[in-house]
Amino acid sequence: MKKPKPKGWPWLNDTTRALRRECRKSERKSDKFQISFELLKSILHKYQKAVKSARTKYFSTLISQNAHNSNVLSSPITSIICPAPSTSLTGSPAKCEEFTTFFTSKVKNIRTNISPPIHNLAVSLVCSSKLDSFQPVTLPSLVKLVTTMKPITCPLDTAPSALLKDVITLAGPSILAIFNSSLATGTVPTCFKHAVVQPLLKKPLKM
């Protein structure tokens, strides 16, 4: 049996719906870095302000148009004076453990449903060509790459990307030596082999 679609708030209009879509769009693009986070905060603030203004205008119009009709005003006034209790969950070690179990089971089920590979991955394939050397990186190409990249910073980075872009002309030779040494020896520093994986949980927008 198909569940009926819940009725939306009566004070929502085209403006608030458009801002809500912008919030969802920014939320999907958010990568937990400063620029994306600040953009999401800005749009969310505009959405909340627009909803508050539309809600105030809706109740003001409703009360002014039905000043002598107590039957119409009883339900809205009750919802304002006695709002419904919040259904938000409070954090606890049990909830964290429950989420971990759910997430682990979800990944395990996905892996179980994946079809096995056609080829045997244990058998090494013969490659007709061989790459035995790399061209050293030049300082101008390194400076150009760093200055044109987006200022996105990982929590594992020693310095913010914005700072690196400002001092690349000074730090460039040292960074260049690390890169060319890795290419020449075929090894990568251990600190470059770490990554941060953060699951993005979709949170409901505040009304």
Order of alpha helices (4+ residues) and beta strands (2+ residues): alpha-alpha-alpha-alpha-alpha-alpha-alpha
